[in-house]
Amino acid sequence: MFQIRLAVEEIFINITSYAYAPGTGEAEIRCTLLDDPPRARIRIMDSGKPFDPLARADADTSEDALLAREGGLGILLVKDSMDDVQYSYENGKNSLSILKQW
């Protein structure tokens, strides 16, 4: 559960910080629980600026880059902690879907 909460928080913070900047907007979160094997799929959608976080190279985690605070660590955390992460842009909406199996 901790990994799911942290991933959703990272994604939502990115939406609130960048998708509508400098204005405001809405985001929608949908959660589906699946069986066999047990897992949760969370889909987060917004109509902000189109942005595919998976298209970027993974963040540099070297000491120099971390000290320079270059960014990109949030999506790396999401990718590393989830079993599947998918992005799409459809009907004017960003959609990021994460899947966690337990």
N, C-alpha and C positions, 0 to 999 in steps of 0.2 A: 504494500500500500504506500509506503514512504516513497518509493521510486515513482509510482504513478502520480502522487501528489506533487512531487518536485518537478516532474516533467510537465504536468499541466500548468503549474505556476510559472515555469520558465517560458512556455509558449504564450501564456496569457500576458505576462509582463512585456514580451516582445510586441504583441499586438497593441497593447495600450501605449507603448513607447514609440512605435514606428508606423503602424498601419494607417493611422488617421492624423498623424502629426501635421500641423499643429492643432488640428481640430479634435472632435470627438466622434465616436461611432459606436456601433454595437458588435458584439461577438456572441456566438451561439455555441454551446457545448452539449454534445450528445454522448451518452455512455451506453454501451450495450454489453451485457454479460453473456458469455457464451460457455457452453459445456463441451466436454470431451474433445480435447483437454480443457480444463477451466482457464478462462482468460477474459480479459476486459479490453474492449475496443473503445477508445475515446476519440471523437471527431470534433475538432474545433474549427469554426468557420467565421470569417469576417469579410466585409465588403470594402476593406481598406485597399491601399496600394497593392497591386499584384507583387508577390514576393515568394520565391521558392527557396526556403532555407536549405534544402537538400542539394541545390545546384552549386552551392559554394563549396570550396575546398574546406576540409576540416581545419579547425582552429589550430594554430601553432601553440603547442604546450611547452615550448622551451622556456627556461627561466627568464631569458631576455624578453620574450613576447609576453609572458605573464606579468612581468614588472611594468611593461609598457601598456598593459591593459588594452590590447588590440581588439578584443571582443570575439564573439563567435563561440565562446565556451558553453553558453546555454544550449545551443542546438547540438553541440558535441555531447553534452551530458544527456540530452534526450535520446540521441542516436545510440549511445553506449548503454543506456539503462533499459531501453525498450527492446522487445523482440522484433518489432517491425515498425517502420515509420514511412508514411507515404504522403506526398503532397499532390494536390491538383488545383487547377483554377478553372471553375465552371460557372457559367451564368453570373459573371461579375463577382464571384466570391472565391477567396482563398480557402482551402480546406486542408488541414493537416490532421492526419489520422495516425494514432499511435496504438500499438497492441502490446499488452503485457500478459504473459502466461505465467501461471503459478502451479 
